[in-house]
């Protein structure tokens, strides 16, 4: 009887292991697409799975030292697990209910892209609504052309003598704004000679501008022969360029990965494939509710080397622009409310900067969708576009 039990013990453990895996995978499949809460539940299930497996196999050993190690691991892991679950509950309690809807219901914003990581779906019109509890942050229509760029209703005329390429993130793209209210659209309205091309999108950073300008055929997407390029900069673009934990874990895993080696700027795929070890660590740490609750990020602070990397990316974007379009009308715009820490780095490289940091009170409710969404309102984009139009008429008469 004893011998029979000993022979079948490993098989019983194996059967239990397989059963737990199957159950966890079924539950994970149900919660996998359920937003932040769903992803965290899947993460906790996998942690619990690891603790259970370690306990089952470790305590079944005949070696006393292995049992002791297993006990220590299971005890510590269980405490950390419970603490993190408590902070997960606190986050859920303190976070307003976010409701994001698109119409038609089957519509999707993005698709994977080997150069940029992701792009909007081409030739698509979407109605996007964002609510927090009972507060509607915005209700807007987005239209994309065949190049996956935001449609500009002020560029319907073919009598345009100049182009304006605008790069940036959701601010330049016009998150929460209708097609006619974005910075590129308003610029075209105030500068009728310019055809404004919106190369921005939500979550983009410096690397998407560079990746776009490195495309051999980018000039084919521009109809006019002469013009200018504008990069609307905010400080979080530095975090995106270095692929910090917060960016990587939230949306940036497949964003372009650039780094410097012996003063040479190199692209190595994306953050997920190009630096798998760091990204793997970020994946694990980024799931911790304890870390999220206390807003802990890695690296802890932006350092000199990070500013230099972003500056090199902007400088290379400038070089690509000059070589492809034959002029040096390339400007970095510091968006209102942003710090000027990067400006000395840009000036040292001869990059032209338009400082709009004090153009309006960025965090005033008149200009943004606070308390829950900080994207600029239409009035803010209009003010910036008017200022840019007036400045460009002086700089490029």
Number of C-alpha atoms within 10 A of each C-alpha: 6 7 8 8 11 10 11 12 13 13 12 12 15 15 12 14 16 12 12 15 16 12 12 17 16 11 14 19 13 12 17 17 12 13 9 13 16 16 16 19 18 21 17 19 18 16 15 16 16 14 19 16 19 16 17 16 16 21 17 14 12 9 10 11 11 15 17 13 13 20 16 12 15 19 14 12 16 16 11 14 16 12 14 20 18 13 18 19 13 14 16 12 10 8 12 14 13 14 13 14 15 17 13 11 9 6 15 13 16 14 11 13 12 12 19 19 23 22 21 23 21 17 14 17 18 19 17 21 17 18 18 16 11 10 14 15 20 19 16 17 18 21 20 20 15 11 14 19 20 27 26 25 15 20 19 10 10 9 12 17 14 18 20 24 19 23 28 27 25 17 26 25 26 28 23 26 22 20 23 19 24 29 29 33 29 25 27 26 23 17 22 17 17 25 29 29 22 24 23 28 24 16 20 28 30 27 27 26 22 24 19 18 21 17 12 10 11 13 14 8 9 18 13 17 11 15 22 21 22 20 26 23 22 22 18 14 20 22 22 24 26 24 27 22 25 21 22 21 18 13 14 24 19 21 28 30 26 23 18 14 8 6 9 9 14 13 14 13 17 21 24 20 14 17 13 12 11 14 21 14 11 20 18 12 19 22 18 21 20 20 14 17 13 9 9 15 16 15 13 9 10 14 9 10 10 17 22 16 19 25 23 20 23 23 18 16 23 24 16 19 23 17 12 16 17 12 14 16 20 23 18 21 20 23 24 19 16 16 13 14 10 19 19 14 17 20 12 9 13 10 19 17 17 16 15 17 17 13 15 16 14 20 16 12 13 15 19 20 18 15 11 15 14 16 21 25 24 21 14 21 23 20 17 20 23 17 15 21 20 14 13 13 10 9 9 9 6
